[in-house]
Amino acid sequence: MTTTTSPLIRAKLRNERKTSELTAVLRKDVALSGPAWLPLALVLGSFAAVAYADHLIVSISLVYLYLLPLAVGAIFLRQEISYSLIAVCILFHDFYSPRNLHPALRIFHNLSAAFCFAFIVYIIQRYIQQREALSKTVQKQRDELLHDVELAAQVQRLFLPVGKPAIAGLEIAGMMRPARGVSGDYYDYIPINAHTIQFVIADVAGKGVPAALLMSATAATMQLEANHDRNILEIVGRLNTAIHSVSDDGERYVTLLVAELDAQERKLRYVNCGHNPALLFRAQTGEVTRLHSSCAPVGISPENPCELASAGLATGDVLVFYTDGVTEAENQLGEELGTERLSTIVQRGSSSSAEALMTDIFDTVANFCSGVGFNDDVTVLVVKCNFDGFRTASS
């Protein structure tokens, strides 16, 4: 084993040593960005071409053609090596183009050429240094921005529910996956009493940091409302006024669905403000109905009259709230998942637990858009009714 691997190891070490010697003459960013032989070949090739032309043509001076290899060297080579090439170019010009010139004139000619070469190399090196400094500044600002975005994402996650409320007869599961570092989606479930809970799901128009900031304001407002009367229409009205006051002529708005489920009365009351229709699977019929919107999104106009809708529930019924990142997920053919496919997933997994159905929905959407990826935030909230069994969410 030792006799067969030792030559390979020695050859590898020799190659690494040669590569290290080559990269020692290159600028650091050039040495790290690609093969070391290529920039050296460009420098030597341009130098050889100019020197050969200078050797062939002796009737006129071609000393200023050496600006080509010097410029290439200044771009790729270290600063001290770039300046040392000036002396090499002057010596090659003297050696390859013997002319009957007065020694003083020859010295003046070479010194003026050397001064010109040094000035050109200095300008190129100065430009490269400024570009490297700018690149480092941009990289630093980018790293700081990514750090700030990560902090913003951590703050956003504080608005999301931690744990699951134990409401007798209900199973609850929710998740949110941002398409970027920060999200414009929001969901929450807020217990009112031992048998009543409110669900909130929202989607801010747009993407990126502006949408995330408005989402955080929406989440903070909804959680502050938990200390007031939980009248759904009043909540939506106050939220509409608050968002419209900070919106630019209604350009920033929020689609919102607020639902209140009373497990004792087995009844759902809800207001859908321009949000995707929630899906209600009826266990008795096996059909999926849609809870459509009854008013405009929040924040578009100062007045937004809404209507309170309701629906009766039974054991085995399943509620699915979601954002448009689910139904608008596209595959490689540009087809959207759509509400029909989502309804089929809900019907297929209606007998599963709320957690399992939520996971199934997300995994199916992820597989549907595999190769393309999510182009929007994805939020899913599943509520399963187990009234007769009185199974709690914690179980």
C-alpha positions in Angstrom: 0.0 0.0 0.0 2.8 2.4 0.9 4.8 1.8 -2.3 1.8 2.5 -4.5 0.5 5.6 -2.7 3.8 7.4 -2.0 4.5 8.4 -5.6 1.0 9.7 -5.9 1.3 11.7 -2.8 4.7 13.1 -3.9 3.2 14.1 -7.3 0.3 15.8 -5.6 2.7 17.7 -3.3 4.8 18.8 -6.3 1.7 20.0 -8.1 0.5 21.9 -5.1 4.0 23.5 -4.7 4.0 24.5 -8.4 0.5 26.0 -8.0 1.6 27.9 -4.9 4.6 29.3 -6.7 2.4 30.4 -9.6 -0.2 32.1 -7.4 2.5 33.9 -5.4 3.0 36.3 -8.3 -0.7 37.0 -8.8 -3.0 39.3 -7.0 -4.9 37.6 -4.2 -8.4 37.9 -5.8 -7.0 36.7 -9.2 -5.3 33.7 -7.6 -8.5 32.7 -5.9 -10.9 33.2 -8.9 -9.5 30.7 -11.4 -6.6 28.7 -12.8 -3.3 30.4 -12.1 -1.7 29.6 -15.4 -4.2 31.5 -17.5 -3.4 35.1 -16.4 0.3 34.3 -16.5 0.0 32.9 -20.0 -1.7 36.2 -21.0 1.0 38.3 -19.5 3.9 36.2 -21.0 2.1 35.9 -24.4 1.6 39.6 -24.8 5.1 40.3 -23.6 6.6 37.8 -26.1 4.5 39.1 -29.0 5.5 42.7 -28.4 9.2 41.8 -27.9 9.2 39.8 -31.1 7.6 42.7 -33.1 10.2 45.0 -31.6 13.0 42.6 -32.7 11.7 42.4 -36.3 11.1 46.2 -36.8 14.2 48.3 -36.2 13.4 51.3 -38.4 11.1 52.8 -35.8 10.8 52.6 -32.0 8.1 50.3 -30.8 8.9 50.9 -27.1 5.3 52.1 -26.3 3.9 48.8 -27.5 5.2 47.4 -24.2 2.2 49.2 -22.6 0.2 46.1 -23.6 2.0 43.5 -21.4 2.5 46.1 -18.7 -1.3 46.8 -18.6 -2.1 43.1 -18.6 0.5 42.6 -15.8 -0.9 45.4 -13.8 -4.3 43.8 -13.9 -3.3 40.3 -12.9 0.1 40.5 -11.1 1.1 41.8 -7.7 2.0 45.5 -7.5 5.7 45.0 -6.9 6.0 42.6 -9.8 4.0 44.9 -12.1 6.5 47.7 -11.5 9.5 45.4 -11.9 8.3 44.5 -15.4 9.0 48.1 -16.4 12.7 47.6 -16.2 12.4 44.3 -18.0 10.5 46.0 -20.9 13.1 48.7 -21.2 16.0 46.2 -21.2 14.3 44.1 -23.8 13.7 47.1 -26.0 17.4 48.0 -25.8 18.5 44.5 -26.5 16.1 43.7 -29.4 16.2 47.0 -31.2 19.8 48.2 -31.6 19.8 51.6 -33.1 22.6 54.1 -33.8 21.5 56.7 -31.3 23.5 59.0 -29.3 23.9 57.6 -25.8 22.3 60.6 -24.1 19.3 60.5 -26.5 19.0 56.8 -25.8 19.0 57.3 -22.1 16.5 60.1 -22.3 14.3 57.9 -24.6 14.4 55.0 -22.1 13.8 57.2 -19.1 10.8 58.9 -20.7 9.4 55.5 -21.6 10.0 54.2 -18.1 8.2 57.3 -16.6 5.3 56.8 -19.0 5.1 53.1 -18.1 5.3 53.8 -14.4 2.4 56.3 -14.7 0.2 53.9 -16.6 0.9 51.0 -14.2 0.2 53.4 -11.3 -3.2 54.5 -12.8 -4.2 50.8 -13.4 -3.1 49.7 -9.9 -4.9 52.7 -8.4 -8.1 51.8 -10.2 -7.8 48.2 -9.1 -7.3 49.2 -5.5 -10.3 51.4 -5.6 -12.4 48.7 -7.1 -11.2 46.2 -4.5 -12.0 48.7 -1.7 -15.5 49.3 -3.2 -16.0 45.5 -3.5 -15.1 45.0 0.2 -17.4 47.9 1.2 -20.3 46.3 -0.8 -19.6 42.9 0.7 -19.5 44.4 4.2 -22.8 46.2 3.6 -24.3 43.0 2.1 -23.3 41.0 5.2 -24.7 43.7 7.5 -27.9 43.7 5.5 -28.2 39.9 5.7 -27.6 40.1 9.4 -30.3 42.8 9.8 -32.7 40.7 7.7 -32.0 37.7 9.9 -32.7 39.7 13.0 -35.9 41.0 11.4 -36.9 37.4 10.7 -36.3 36.5 14.3 -38.5 39.4 15.5 -41.2 38.2 13.1 -41.2 34.7 14.4 -42.0 36.2 17.9 -45.4 37.2 16.5 -46.2 33.6 15.5 -48.0 31.3 18.0 -45.9 29.2 20.2 -47.5 25.9 21.1 -51.1 24.9 20.5 -54.1 26.0 22.5 -56.0 23.2 24.2 -59.6 23.6 23.1 -61.7 20.6 23.8 -62.9 19.0 20.6 -60.4 20.7 18.3 -57.0 19.7 16.7 -55.0 22.7 15.5 -51.8 22.8 13.5 -50.2 25.8 11.7 -46.9 26.6 9.9 -45.4 29.4 7.9 -42.4 29.2 5.6 -41.1 32.5 4.1 -39.9 32.5 0.5 -37.2 35.0 1.6 -35.6 35.8 4.9 -38.6 37.8 6.0 -42.2 37.2 5.3 -45.4 39.0 4.4 -47.6 36.2 5.8 -49.1 36.0 9.3 -51.2 33.6 11.2 -52.3 33.2 14.8 -54.9 31.5 17.0 -56.1 33.3 20.1 -58.2 31.5 22.7 -61.2 33.5 24.0 -62.4 31.1 26.6 -62.4 27.3 27.3 -64.4 26.4 24.2 -63.9 29.4 21.8 -60.9 30.4 19.8 -60.2 33.0 17.1 -58.0 32.3 14.0 -56.2 34.9 12.0 -54.4 34.5 8.7 -53.2 37.4 6.7 -51.1 38.1 3.6 -49.5 41.5 2.9 -49.5 42.7 -0.7 -45.9 42.7 -2.1 -42.7 41.0 -0.9 -39.5 41.8 0.8 -38.9 44.2 3.7 -41.8 46.6 3.1 -44.3 43.7 3.2 -42.6 42.3 6.3 -42.8 45.6 8.2 -46.5 45.9 7.4 -47.0 42.3 8.4 -45.3 43.0 11.8 -47.6 46.0 12.3 -50.6 43.9 11.5 -49.5 41.1 13.8 -48.9 43.6 16.6 -52.3 45.2 16.1 -54.1 41.9 16.2 -52.3 40.8 19.4 -53.1 44.2 21.0 -56.7 43.6 20.1 -56.6 40.5 22.3 -57.0 42.8 25.3 -60.2 44.4 23.9 -63.6 43.1 23.1 -63.1 40.3 20.5 -65.9 41.5 18.2 -64.7 40.4 14.8 -66.2 43.3 12.8 -64.8 45.9 15.2 -61.4 44.3 15.0 -61.4 44.4 11.3 -62.7 48.0 11.3 -59.9 49.3 13.6 -57.3 47.3 11.7 -58.5 48.8 8.4 -58.3 52.3 9.8 -54.8 51.7 11.2 -53.3 50.2 8.0 -55.0 52.8 5.7 -53.4 55.6 7.8 -49.9 54.4 7.0 -50.6 53.2 3.5 -49.7 55.2 0.4 -53.1 55.8 -1.2 -54.1 52.2 -0.6 -51.1 50.8 -2.4 -50.2 48.8 0.6 -53.0 46.5 1.8 -53.5 43.2 3.6 -55.8 40.4 2.8 -57.2 39.0 6.0 -59.4 36.2 7.3 -60.6 36.3 10.9 -62.6 33.4 12.1 -64.1 32.5 15.5 -64.9 28.9 16.3 -67.1 27.9 19.2 -66.6 24.2 19.9 -69.6 24.2 22.3 -72.0 25.6 19.8 -70.2 23.9 16.9 -70.3 27.1 14.9 -67.9 29.1 12.9 -68.2 32.9 12.4 -65.8 34.6 10.1 -65.0 37.7 8.0 -62.9 37.3 4.9 -61.3 40.5 3.7 -60.2 39.7 0.1 -58.2 36.6 1.3 -58.1 33.2 -0.3 -61.3 31.3 0.5 -60.8 28.9 3.4 -61.7 25.3 2.7 -64.3 23.5 4.8 -64.4 19.7 4.4 -67.7 18.3 5.3 -67.3 14.8 6.8 -71.0 13.9 6.2 -70.9 14.5 2.5 -67.2 14.3 1.7 -67.3 17.6 -0.2 -65.2 20.7 0.2 -66.9 24.1 0.3 -65.2 27.5 0.2 -65.5 30.4 2.6 -65.3 33.3 0.2 -64.5 36.9 0.9 -67.3 39.4 1.8 -65.3 42.6 1.7 -62.3 44.3 0.2 -58.7 43.8 1.6 -57.8 45.8 4.7 -56.2 49.2 4.1 -57.4 50.0 0.6 -60.0 52.6 1.7 -60.8 54.4 4.9 -64.2 52.7 5.1 -64.5 49.0 4.5 -68.0 47.7 5.4 -67.9 43.9 6.0 -70.4 41.2 6.7 -70.2 38.5 9.3 -70.7 35.0 7.8 -71.2 31.8 9.7 -71.2 28.0 9.1 -72.2 25.1 11.2 -69.7 22.4 12.0 -69.9 18.7 12.8 -67.5 16.0 14.0 -64.9 15.1 11.4 -65.1 18.5 9.6 -61.8 20.0 8.6 -61.0 23.7 8.2 -58.0 24.7 6.1 -56.8 28.3 6.0 -53.9 29.2 3.6 -52.2 32.0 1.7 -51.8 32.4 -2.0 -48.3 31.0 -1.8 -49.9 27.6 -1.7 -52.4 27.8 -4.6 -50.1 30.0 -6.8 -47.1 27.7 -6.5 -46.0 26.9 -10.0 -44.4 23.8 -11.5 -41.8 23.7 -14.3 -44.6 24.0 -16.9 -45.8 27.2 -15.4 -49.0 25.6 -14.0 -50.4 26.7 -10.7 -51.4 24.3 -8.0 -54.8 25.9 -7.8 -57.7 25.5 -5.3 -59.0 22.3 -7.0 -55.8 20.4 -6.3 -55.6 21.8 -2.8 -59.2 20.6 -2.2 -58.2 17.1 -3.4 -55.4 17.0 -0.9 -57.7 18.0 1.9 -60.2 15.3 0.9 -57.5 12.7 0.7 -56.1 13.6 4.1 -59.3 14.4 5.9 -59.0 11.3 8.2 -55.5 12.2 9.2 -54.6 14.4 12.2 -54.4 18.1 11.8 -50.6 18.0 12.0 -50.4 15.2 9.4 -52.7 17.0 7.0 -50.8 20.3 7.3 -47.5 18.4 6.6 -49.1 16.6 3.7 -50.3 19.9 2.2 -46.9 21.5 2.4 -45.0 18.4 1.1 -47.4 18.1 -1.8 -46.9 21.8 -2.7 -43.2 21.5 -2.4 -43.1 18.4 -4.7 -45.4 20.2 -7.2 -43.0 23.1 -7.5 -39.8 21.1 -7.2 -37.1 22.4 -9.5 -38.7 25.9 -9.5 -39.1 26.5 -5.8 -41.5 28.7 -3.9 -42.0 32.2 -5.3 -44.1 33.4 -2.3 -44.5 32.8 1.4 -46.4 29.7 2.3 -48.7 29.6 5.3 -51.1 26.7 6.2 -53.4 26.5 9.2 -55.5 23.3 9.8 -58.3 22.9 12.3 -60.0 19.5 12.7 -63.2 19.1 14.6 -63.4 16.1 17.0 -66.4 17.3 19.0 -67.7 13.9 20.0 -64.3 12.6 21.1 -63.4 15.8 23.0 -59.8 15.3 21.9 -57.6 18.3 22.7 -54.9 19.8 20.5 -52.2 18.7 22.9 -53.2 15.1 22.6 
